[in-house]
C-alpha cells in the first residue's frame, strides 16, 4: 500500500490531442491474428471454430475479418487448416470481398432483417453440410464471452441465437464434441489478450478520443447546461461508442431512462459522465460545486470518506500493475488499500479492453493469471458507500516490456511522444510513481476533479 497523502490542489490540466488520426491495422497484423487463433486451435484440439457476430457482439468476429455485420447476424467458420468461410445476410454480402483475411462467402437470408427478400433460402444445415461440418470432431462456438461458473462447466454454455446452435448440433456427427471456445480468444492464453505495436497504436486512437471528450465535457459543466449538451461533447469524429454514453445529473435512471436527456444540471447535483470508443473508456463522477462547503449536509465528509480513499486506490493500482504480476496480487492490493467490507466494490479492479469496453479480466480473487506485455487494461474500481455519491476516474493504459516499448518508439514515434508526455504528467504533476511498464493511452489517467466547478483543482499525491 502506498504511503502517501491525497490532496486536492490547484494543478494544471493534462495535455490533450485533438488531431490524432486513426491507425489502420496492417495486413501483417491481421495475418498474425489469424495465426495466433489457429495455433490455439491446434493446441486445444479444435478442428473448427464457428464465430458469431452481431452489432453488439462482434469483437471476436471483427478480430479476424476486420468488420462486423452491423444490423445483421454473421458467422465466420475457421478451420485448423486456415480455411475460412463467412455466412452473411443480404446487406453484408458485399463485405466478404473486403474481409481482412481471405474468406469463402455463403449467403443466408435468415441473418437478414425481418421481411427482407428470402432469395437463396435454405436451412443453415445445408450450408454447414457444404462446409463439411459433419466430418469435424471437435467444434468450438465463439460468440462474445466465455463462461466461468464455479459449479458447472462453462464449455456447455452457448451465447448465440438458438436457431444457429440448433442447426450446428443437427449438422454434427453424434461422436463430435461441441464446446464454447471463446477462451481461445479472450481467456488466459487467448489470442486477443495481448497487442503488438500496430494494435496498440490502433486502440490508442479511441483512448485518446475518449479522454479528450471527458475533459472537454468536464470543462463545460456549469449550472444550467443540459445532459444532452454534455452528451454531445462526449461523442467525437462520428465514432461508435462502445458503451451507452452517460451524462446523468441528480438522480439517475428516472423513469428507467439511461440516456442523456434535456434535464438541466443544478448547483449541488451529483453528476456522472462516461464515454468510450474502441480501445478506451473515460468516466467521471463528482459534485457540481466549487468547494467542500457546498457538499450536502449528510455528505460533508465525502472527500475523506469516499473520494480520497478511492484516489489512493487508483494511485496504488498504477504503481502496482506491471508485466509479470499475478491478477490476484493486484486484487489483494486493492483490497488492502480499499477494503471491500467498507467500500463495497464487487467487480474486477481492472480488466482488458479492445474493440469492446470489457473483453475479459485476468484480475480477480485467487487469479493465477499473469499480466503480459501488450495487454491493454482499464482501471475499474467502483466503490459504493451507502448514503454517499460515488466517485470515478476510469481510464485505459497498456503494459509493455522494454522490447515492446522500443518497438512502439521506433514504429510510432508520435504515439511514443504522447505516451512520454502522459507519463511525465502522472509522475511530475500527480506525483504517482507509476510502474515503468505502464503506457498511458489516455490523456486523463488519474486526473480527478471531485468538484466540477473547481476546474483548476484535482487530486494528487504527496
C-alpha positions as CSV (number, residue, x, y, z in Angstrom):
1,X,0.0,0.0,0.0
2,X,1.4,3.4,-0.9
3,X,2.3,5.6,2.0
4,X,1.1,8.9,0.6
5,X,-1.4,11.6,1.5
6,X,-4.0,12.6,-1.1
7,X,-4.5,16.3,-1.5
8,X,-7.0,18.4,-3.5
9,X,-4.8,21.1,-5.1
10,X,-4.6,23.7,-7.8
11,X,-2.8,22.0,-10.7
12,X,-2.7,22.2,-14.5
13,X,-4.9,20.0,-16.6
14,X,-3.2,17.3,-18.7
15,X,-2.4,17.9,-22.4
16,X,-5.0,16.6,-24.9
17,X,-4.5,15.8,-28.6
18,X,-7.3,16.7,-31.0
19,X,-5.7,15.9,-34.3
20,X,-4.8,12.3,-33.9
21,X,-5.7,10.2,-37.0
22,X,-6.7,6.6,-36.5
23,X,-4.1,3.9,-37.1
24,X,-5.2,1.2,-39.6
25,X,-4.4,-2.4,-38.8
26,X,-1.8,-3.7,-41.2
27,X,-2.1,-6.9,-43.4
28,X,0.8,-8.3,-41.3
29,X,-1.2,-7.8,-38.1
30,X,-4.3,-9.4,-39.5
31,X,-2.3,-12.4,-40.7
32,X,-0.6,-12.7,-37.3
33,X,-4.1,-12.6,-35.6
34,X,-5.2,-15.5,-37.7
35,X,-2.1,-17.4,-37.0
36,X,-2.5,-16.9,-33.2
37,X,-6.1,-18.2,-33.3
38,X,-5.2,-21.2,-35.5
39,X,-2.3,-22.0,-33.2
40,X,-4.6,-22.0,-30.2
41,X,-7.0,-24.3,-32.0
42,X,-4.2,-26.8,-32.6
43,X,-3.1,-26.6,-29.0
44,X,-6.6,-27.3,-27.7
45,X,-7.7,-29.9,-30.3
46,X,-10.4,-27.9,-32.1
47,X,-10.6,-28.6,-35.8
48,X,-13.2,-25.8,-36.4
49,X,-14.4,-22.6,-34.8
50,X,-17.7,-21.0,-35.6
51,X,-17.5,-17.4,-34.6
52,X,-20.7,-15.4,-34.2
53,X,-21.3,-11.7,-34.6
54,X,-23.9,-9.0,-34.5
55,X,-23.7,-5.3,-33.8
56,X,-23.3,-5.6,-30.1
57,X,-21.3,-8.8,-30.0
58,X,-18.8,-8.6,-32.9
59,X,-15.4,-8.3,-31.3
60,X,-14.2,-11.9,-31.8
61,X,-15.5,-11.9,-35.4
62,X,-14.0,-8.5,-36.2
63,X,-10.7,-9.5,-34.7
64,X,-10.2,-11.7,-37.8
65,X,-12.3,-10.2,-40.5
66,X,-11.9,-6.5,-39.7
67,X,-15.6,-5.8,-39.8
68,X,-18.9,-6.6,-38.0
69,X,-22.2,-7.3,-39.8
70,X,-23.8,-4.2,-38.3
71,X,-27.5,-4.7,-38.1
72,X,-27.4,-8.4,-39.2
73,X,-26.0,-11.6,-37.9
74,X,-23.0,-13.3,-39.3
75,X,-20.8,-16.4,-38.8
76,X,-17.1,-17.0,-39.5
77,X,-16.2,-20.6,-39.8
78,X,-12.5,-21.1,-39.3
79,X,-10.8,-24.4,-39.8
80,X,-7.5,-25.6,-38.4
81,X,-6.1,-25.5,-41.9
82,X,-6.7,-21.8,-42.0
83,X,-9.6,-22.1,-44.5
84,X,-12.3,-19.5,-43.6
85,X,-15.9,-19.2,-44.6
86,X,-18.3,-16.4,-43.8
87,X,-22.1,-16.8,-43.8
88,X,-23.7,-13.4,-44.2
89,X,-27.2,-11.9,-44.7
90,X,-28.5,-9.8,-47.5
91,X,-26.9,-6.4,-46.7
92,X,-23.5,-7.7,-45.8
93,X,-22.7,-9.9,-48.8
94,X,-20.5,-7.1,-50.1
95,X,-18.4,-7.1,-47.0
96,X,-16.9,-10.5,-47.8
97,X,-14.7,-9.0,-50.5
98,X,-13.1,-6.6,-48.1
99,X,-12.5,-9.1,-45.3
100,X,-9.0,-8.7,-43.9
101,X,-8.5,-12.5,-44.2
102,X,-9.4,-14.5,-47.4
103,X,-12.9,-16.0,-47.0
104,X,-15.4,-18.0,-49.0
105,X,-18.8,-16.4,-49.0
106,X,-22.1,-18.2,-48.3
107,X,-25.5,-16.4,-48.1
108,X,-28.2,-16.9,-45.5
109,X,-31.1,-14.6,-45.7
110,X,-32.1,-15.9,-42.2
111,X,-29.5,-13.5,-41.0
112,X,-31.3,-10.5,-42.6
113,X,-33.8,-8.1,-41.2
114,X,-37.5,-9.0,-40.9
115,X,-39.5,-9.2,-44.2
116,X,-36.5,-8.8,-46.4
117,X,-36.2,-11.0,-49.6
118,X,-35.5,-14.6,-48.8
119,X,-33.6,-15.4,-52.0
120,X,-31.4,-18.4,-51.6
121,X,-33.5,-19.5,-48.7
122,X,-32.3,-22.9,-47.3
123,X,-31.8,-24.4,-43.9
124,X,-28.5,-23.5,-42.2
125,X,-27.8,-27.2,-42.1
126,X,-27.4,-27.2,-45.9
127,X,-24.7,-24.6,-45.6
128,X,-22.9,-26.4,-42.8
129,X,-23.0,-29.6,-44.9
130,X,-21.3,-27.7,-47.8
131,X,-18.6,-26.6,-45.4
132,X,-18.1,-30.2,-44.3
133,X,-19.2,-29.8,-40.7
134,X,-20.4,-33.4,-40.4
135,X,-16.8,-34.6,-40.6
136,X,-15.5,-32.4,-37.8
137,X,-14.6,-34.0,-34.5
138,X,-14.3,-31.0,-32.1
139,X,-16.1,-27.8,-32.9
140,X,-15.9,-24.6,-30.8
141,X,-18.6,-22.0,-30.7
142,X,-17.4,-18.4,-30.1
143,X,-19.9,-15.6,-29.6
144,X,-18.7,-12.8,-27.4
145,X,-17.9,-14.3,-24.0
146,X,-16.7,-17.3,-22.1
147,X,-18.4,-18.5,-19.0
148,X,-16.7,-19.1,-15.7
149,X,-19.3,-20.5,-13.3
150,X,-17.9,-22.2,-10.2
151,X,-20.4,-25.1,-10.1
152,X,-20.9,-26.1,-13.7
153,X,-18.9,-26.5,-16.9
154,X,-18.7,-23.2,-18.8
155,X,-17.9,-25.0,-22.0
156,X,-21.5,-26.1,-22.1
157,X,-22.9,-22.5,-22.3
158,X,-23.5,-21.1,-25.8
159,X,-24.2,-17.4,-26.2
160,X,-25.6,-17.2,-29.7
161,X,-29.1,-17.5,-31.1
162,X,-30.8,-20.8,-30.6
163,X,-31.6,-21.3,-34.3
164,X,-27.9,-21.2,-35.1
165,X,-26.9,-23.5,-32.3
166,X,-29.6,-25.9,-33.1
167,X,-28.6,-26.1,-36.8
168,X,-25.0,-26.7,-35.8
169,X,-26.0,-29.5,-33.5
170,X,-28.1,-31.0,-36.3
171,X,-25.1,-30.9,-38.6
172,X,-22.5,-32.7,-36.4
173,X,-21.9,-36.4,-36.2
174,X,-23.1,-38.0,-33.0
175,X,-19.5,-38.5,-31.9
176,X,-18.4,-34.9,-32.4
177,X,-18.0,-32.6,-29.4
178,X,-19.3,-29.1,-29.2
179,X,-17.9,-26.5,-26.7
180,X,-17.8,-22.9,-26.0
181,X,-14.4,-21.9,-27.2
182,X,-14.3,-18.2,-26.5
183,X,-11.4,-18.8,-24.1
184,X,-9.2,-19.4,-27.2
185,X,-9.6,-15.7,-28.0
186,X,-10.2,-13.9,-24.6
187,X,-9.1,-16.4,-21.9
188,X,-5.9,-16.7,-20.1
189,X,-3.9,-17.7,-23.2
190,X,-6.3,-16.0,-25.5
191,X,-5.1,-14.7,-28.9
192,X,-6.7,-11.3,-28.2
193,X,-5.3,-10.6,-24.8
194,X,-2.1,-9.1,-26.0
195,X,-1.4,-6.5,-28.7
196,X,1.5,-5.7,-31.0
197,X,2.7,-2.1,-31.6
198,X,0.3,-1.7,-34.5
199,X,-2.6,-2.8,-32.4
200,X,-1.7,-0.5,-29.5
201,X,-1.5,2.4,-31.9
202,X,-4.9,1.4,-33.3
203,X,-6.5,1.3,-29.9
204,X,-4.8,4.4,-28.6
205,X,-6.9,6.4,-31.1
206,X,-10.0,5.6,-29.1
207,X,-8.4,6.1,-25.7
208,X,-7.1,9.5,-26.7
209,X,-10.5,10.4,-28.1
210,X,-12.5,9.4,-25.0
211,X,-10.2,11.2,-22.6
212,X,-10.2,14.3,-24.8
213,X,-14.0,14.2,-24.8
214,X,-14.3,13.7,-21.0
215,X,-12.0,16.7,-20.3
216,X,-14.0,18.8,-22.8
217,X,-17.2,17.8,-21.0
218,X,-15.8,18.5,-17.6
219,X,-14.7,21.9,-18.6
220,X,-18.2,22.6,-19.9
221,X,-20.0,21.7,-16.7
222,X,-22.0,24.7,-15.3
223,X,-25.4,25.0,-13.7
224,X,-28.0,25.2,-16.5
225,X,-26.2,23.1,-19.1
226,X,-28.3,20.1,-20.1
227,X,-27.4,16.4,-20.0
228,X,-27.9,16.4,-23.8
229,X,-25.4,19.2,-24.3
230,X,-22.8,17.3,-22.2
231,X,-23.6,14.1,-24.0
232,X,-22.9,15.9,-27.3
233,X,-19.4,16.7,-26.0
234,X,-18.9,13.0,-25.2
235,X,-19.1,12.0,-28.9
236,X,-16.5,12.6,-31.4
237,X,-15.5,12.1,-35.1
238,X,-18.5,10.0,-35.9
239,X,-17.1,7.1,-34.0
240,X,-19.3,4.4,-32.5
241,X,-19.4,4.4,-28.7
242,X,-18.6,1.1,-27.1
243,X,-20.8,1.8,-24.1
244,X,-24.0,3.8,-23.5
245,X,-22.9,7.4,-23.2
246,X,-23.6,8.7,-19.6
247,X,-24.4,12.3,-18.8
248,X,-26.6,12.0,-15.7
249,X,-27.2,14.7,-13.2
250,X,-29.1,14.4,-10.0
251,X,-31.0,11.1,-9.5
252,X,-30.0,8.6,-12.2
253,X,-32.4,6.3,-14.1
254,X,-35.6,8.3,-13.5
255,X,-38.4,6.6,-15.4
256,X,-35.8,3.9,-16.4
257,X,-34.1,6.4,-18.8
258,X,-30.4,5.5,-19.2
259,X,-29.6,8.1,-21.9
260,X,-28.8,11.8,-21.6
261,X,-32.0,14.0,-21.5
262,X,-32.7,17.7,-21.6
263,X,-32.6,17.8,-17.8
264,X,-30.6,20.8,-16.6
265,X,-27.6,20.5,-14.3
266,X,-28.2,22.2,-11.0
267,X,-25.8,23.6,-8.4
268,X,-25.1,20.8,-5.8
269,X,-26.0,17.9,-8.1
270,X,-24.0,14.7,-8.3
271,X,-23.0,14.3,-11.9
272,X,-21.8,11.2,-13.8
273,X,-20.2,11.2,-17.2
274,X,-18.9,8.3,-19.3
275,X,-17.8,7.8,-22.9
276,X,-15.9,5.0,-24.6
277,X,-14.6,4.2,-28.0
278,X,-12.6,1.2,-29.2
279,X,-9.5,1.0,-27.0
280,X,-10.6,3.3,-24.2
281,X,-13.2,4.4,-21.8
282,X,-13.2,7.6,-19.7
283,X,-15.6,8.1,-16.7
284,X,-16.0,10.7,-14.0
285,X,-18.4,11.2,-11.1
286,X,-18.4,14.1,-8.7
287,X,-20.4,17.1,-7.5
288,X,-21.4,20.2,-9.4
289,X,-19.9,22.5,-6.7
290,X,-16.9,24.7,-6.2
291,X,-15.7,23.7,-2.8
292,X,-16.2,21.4,0.2
293,X,-18.5,23.8,2.0
294,X,-21.2,23.2,-0.7
295,X,-21.3,19.5,-0.2
296,X,-24.7,18.1,1.0
297,X,-25.1,18.2,4.8
298,X,-25.1,14.5,5.1
299,X,-22.0,14.1,2.9
300,X,-19.7,16.8,4.4
301,X,-17.0,14.2,4.8
302,X,-17.3,13.0,1.2
303,X,-13.7,13.7,0.4
304,X,-12.3,11.8,3.4
305,X,-14.9,9.1,3.4
306,X,-15.1,8.2,-0.3
307,X,-13.1,10.3,-2.8
308,X,-9.7,10.4,-1.3
309,X,-9.6,6.6,-0.4
310,X,-10.7,5.9,-4.0
311,X,-8.0,8.1,-5.5
312,X,-5.4,6.4,-3.3
313,X,-6.6,3.0,-4.7
314,X,-6.2,4.3,-8.2
315,X,-2.7,5.6,-7.5
316,X,-1.8,2.2,-5.8
317,X,-3.1,0.4,-8.9
318,X,-0.9,2.4,-11.2
319,X,2.2,1.8,-9.0
320,X,1.4,-2.0,-8.7
321,X,0.4,-3.1,-12.2
322,X,3.3,-4.4,-14.3
323,X,4.3,-7.2,-16.6
324,X,4.6,-10.5,-14.6
325,X,2.4,-9.6,-11.7
326,X,-0.4,-12.1,-11.0
327,X,-4.0,-10.9,-11.1
328,X,-4.7,-11.9,-7.5
329,X,-1.8,-9.7,-6.3
330,X,-3.5,-6.7,-7.8
331,X,-6.8,-7.8,-6.4
332,X,-5.5,-8.2,-2.9
333,X,-3.5,-4.9,-3.1
334,X,-6.7,-3.0,-3.9
335,X,-8.5,-5.0,-1.1
336,X,-5.8,-3.8,1.3
337,X,-6.0,-0.1,0.4
338,X,-9.8,0.0,-0.2
339,X,-11.4,-2.8,1.8
340,X,-14.5,-4.4,0.2
341,X,-16.3,-4.6,3.6
342,X,-16.1,-0.8,3.8
343,X,-16.3,0.3,0.2
344,X,-18.4,-2.4,-1.2
345,X,-16.8,-2.8,-4.6
346,X,-17.6,-6.1,-6.1
347,X,-16.4,-6.2,-9.8
348,X,-12.8,-6.8,-11.0
349,X,-10.5,-3.9,-10.2
350,X,-9.3,-3.8,-13.8
351,X,-10.0,-5.6,-17.0
352,X,-8.9,-6.0,-20.6
353,X,-10.0,-3.6,-23.3
354,X,-10.0,-3.9,-27.1
355,X,-12.8,-3.4,-29.6
356,X,-15.2,-3.8,-26.7
357,X,-15.1,-1.9,-23.5
358,X,-14.8,-5.1,-21.3
359,X,-13.2,-8.1,-23.1
360,X,-12.3,-10.2,-20.1
361,X,-10.1,-9.8,-17.0
362,X,-7.1,-11.5,-15.5
363,X,-7.7,-9.6,-12.3
364,X,-9.9,-11.4,-9.8
365,X,-9.7,-13.1,-6.4
366,X,-7.3,-16.0,-6.4
367,X,-6.3,-15.4,-10.0
368,X,-3.1,-17.1,-11.0
369,X,-3.2,-15.3,-14.4
370,X,0.0,-13.3,-15.1
371,X,-0.2,-9.9,-16.7
372,X,1.6,-10.0,-20.1
373,X,3.4,-7.4,-22.2
374,X,0.9,-6.0,-24.7
375,X,-2.2,-6.1,-22.5
376,X,-4.5,-3.1,-22.6
377,X,-6.2,-2.5,-19.2
378,X,-8.9,-0.3,-17.8
379,X,-8.7,0.9,-14.3
380,X,-12.1,-0.1,-13.0
381,X,-12.6,0.3,-9.2
382,X,-16.2,1.2,-8.2
383,X,-16.7,2.0,-4.5
384,X,-20.3,2.0,-3.3
385,X,-20.7,3.6,0.2
386,X,-24.3,3.8,1.4
387,X,-25.5,7.4,1.7
388,X,-22.7,8.8,-0.4
389,X,-22.3,9.8,-4.0
390,X,-19.9,7.7,-6.0
391,X,-16.6,8.6,-7.5
392,X,-14.9,7.5,-10.7
393,X,-11.8,8.1,-12.8
394,X,-11.8,5.1,-15.1
395,X,-9.1,5.2,-17.9
396,X,-7.0,2.9,-20.0
397,X,-3.3,2.0,-20.1
398,X,-1.2,-0.6,-21.9
399,X,1.6,-2.5,-20.2
400,X,4.7,-3.2,-22.2
401,X,8.2,-4.7,-21.5
402,X,11.3,-2.9,-22.7
403,X,11.3,-4.6,-26.1
404,X,7.7,-3.7,-26.9
405,X,8.3,-0.1,-25.8
406,X,11.3,0.2,-28.1
407,X,9.2,-1.2,-31.0
408,X,6.5,1.4,-30.4
409,X,9.1,4.1,-30.1
410,X,10.6,3.2,-33.5
411,X,7.4,2.4,-35.4
412,X,5.1,5.1,-34.0
413,X,7.3,8.0,-32.7
414,X,4.3,10.4,-32.4
415,X,2.4,8.0,-30.3
416,X,5.5,7.4,-28.2
417,X,5.8,11.1,-27.6
418,X,2.2,11.3,-26.4
419,X,2.9,8.4,-24.0
420,X,6.1,10.1,-22.7
421,X,4.1,13.3,-22.1
422,X,1.3,11.5,-20.3
423,X,3.8,9.6,-18.1
424,X,5.6,12.8,-17.1
425,X,2.3,14.4,-16.1
426,X,1.3,11.5,-13.9
427,X,4.8,11.3,-12.3
428,X,5.7,15.0,-12.0
429,X,2.3,16.7,-11.5
430,X,0.2,14.0,-9.8
431,X,3.2,12.5,-8.0
432,X,2.2,8.9,-8.8
433,X,5.3,6.9,-9.5
434,X,3.7,4.5,-11.9
435,X,5.3,1.3,-13.0
436,X,7.9,1.6,-15.8
437,X,5.8,-0.9,-17.7
438,X,2.7,1.3,-17.9
439,X,2.0,3.2,-21.1
440,X,-0.9,5.7,-20.6
441,X,-3.1,5.5,-23.7
442,X,-5.5,8.1,-22.3
443,X,-4.7,11.7,-21.6
444,X,-6.6,11.8,-18.3
445,X,-5.2,8.8,-16.4
446,X,-5.5,9.6,-12.6
447,X,-6.8,13.1,-13.3
448,X,-9.8,13.5,-11.0
449,X,-11.7,16.7,-10.1
450,X,-14.2,15.8,-7.4
451,X,-15.8,19.2,-7.7
452,X,-16.8,20.1,-11.3
453,X,-16.9,23.8,-10.8
454,X,-13.4,24.0,-9.4
455,X,-11.9,23.5,-12.8
456,X,-8.3,24.0,-11.7
457,X,-8.4,21.7,-8.8
458,X,-7.7,18.0,-8.9
459,X,-6.3,15.2,-6.6
460,X,-2.6,14.5,-6.4
461,X,-0.4,12.5,-4.1
462,X,2.0,14.0,-1.5
